[in-house]
């Protein structure tokens, strides 16, 4: 006979825009550090930071299309 399972906790309410912007800020900081280091680092890391920033912009665009930007629940 199966035991009754625990009820799932309610989902967390997270401001996803703030999370994406914080992550983008970290990518920008990493890019600035890499640009200051110049030729001492591999250019793959620089392009990784650029890709992170661009993908965050794409993500914010998708969030705008879904109506998540500017909405305060």
The 8 nearest C-alpha neighbors of each residue, nearest first, counted from 0:
[[1, 2, 3, 4, 5, 6, 7, 8],
 [2, 0, 3, 4, 5, 6, 7, 8],
 [1, 3, 4, 0, 5, 6, 7, 8],
 [2, 4, 1, 5, 6, 0, 7, 8],
 [5, 3, 2, 6, 1, 7, 8, 0],
 [4, 6, 7, 3, 8, 2, 9, 1],
 [7, 5, 8, 4, 3, 9, 10, 2],
 [6, 8, 5, 9, 10, 4, 11, 3],
 [7, 9, 6, 10, 11, 5, 12, 4],
 [8, 10, 7, 11, 6, 12, 5, 13],
 [11, 9, 8, 12, 7, 13, 6, 14],
 [12, 10, 13, 9, 8, 14, 15, 7],
 [11, 13, 10, 14, 15, 9, 72, 71],
 [14, 12, 15, 11, 18, 17, 16, 10],
 [13, 15, 17, 16, 18, 12, 19, 71],
 [16, 14, 18, 17, 13, 19, 67, 20],
 [17, 15, 19, 18, 14, 20, 68, 59],
 [16, 18, 20, 15, 19, 14, 21, 13],
 [17, 19, 15, 21, 16, 20, 22, 14],
 [20, 18, 22, 16, 21, 17, 23, 15],
 [21, 19, 23, 17, 22, 18, 24, 16],
 [22, 20, 24, 18, 23, 19, 17, 25],
 [23, 21, 25, 19, 24, 20, 18, 26],
 [22, 24, 20, 26, 25, 21, 52, 19],
 [23, 25, 27, 21, 22, 26, 20, 28],
 [24, 26, 28, 22, 23, 27, 29, 21],
 [25, 27, 23, 29, 24, 48, 28, 30],
 [28, 26, 30, 24, 25, 29, 31, 23],
 [29, 27, 25, 31, 30, 26, 24, 32],
 [28, 30, 26, 32, 27, 31, 33, 25],
 [31, 29, 27, 33, 28, 32, 48, 45],
 [32, 30, 34, 28, 33, 29, 35, 27],
 [33, 31, 35, 29, 30, 34, 28, 36],
 [34, 32, 36, 30, 35, 31, 29, 45],
 [33, 35, 31, 37, 36, 32, 30, 45],
 [36, 34, 32, 37, 33, 31, 30, 38],
 [37, 35, 33, 34, 39, 32, 38, 40],
 [38, 36, 34, 35, 39, 33, 40, 32],
 [37, 39, 40, 36, 41, 42, 34, 33],
 [38, 40, 37, 36, 41, 33, 42, 35],
 [41, 39, 38, 42, 37, 36, 33, 44],
 [40, 42, 43, 44, 39, 38, 45, 37],
 [41, 43, 45, 44, 40, 46, 38, 47],
 [42, 44, 46, 41, 45, 47, 40, 48],
 [45, 43, 47, 42, 46, 41, 48, 40],
 [46, 44, 42, 48, 47, 43, 30, 33],
 [45, 47, 49, 43, 48, 44, 50, 42],
 [46, 48, 44, 50, 45, 49, 43, 51],
 [49, 47, 51, 45, 46, 50, 26, 30],
 [48, 50, 46, 52, 51, 47, 53, 45],
 [49, 51, 47, 53, 48, 52, 54, 46],
 [52, 50, 48, 54, 49, 53, 55, 47],
 [51, 53, 55, 49, 50, 54, 23, 26],
 [54, 52, 56, 50, 55, 51, 49, 57],
 [55, 53, 57, 51, 56, 52, 50, 58],
 [54, 56, 58, 52, 57, 53, 51, 59],
 [57, 55, 53, 59, 54, 58, 60, 52],
 [56, 58, 54, 60, 55, 59, 61, 53],
 [57, 59, 55, 61, 60, 56, 54, 62],
 [58, 60, 62, 56, 61, 57, 63, 55],
 [61, 59, 57, 63, 58, 62, 56, 64],
 [60, 62, 64, 58, 63, 59, 65, 57],
 [61, 63, 59, 65, 67, 60, 64, 58],
 [62, 64, 66, 60, 68, 61, 65, 67],
 [65, 63, 61, 66, 62, 60, 67, 68],
 [66, 64, 62, 63, 67, 61, 68, 60],
 [65, 67, 63, 64, 68, 62, 70, 69],
 [66, 68, 62, 65, 63, 70, 69, 64],
 [69, 67, 63, 70, 66, 62, 16, 59],
 [68, 70, 67, 71, 66, 63, 16, 72],
 [71, 69, 68, 67, 72, 66, 63, 14],
 [72, 70, 69, 68, 67, 14, 66, 16],
 [71, 70, 12, 14, 69, 67, 13, 68]]
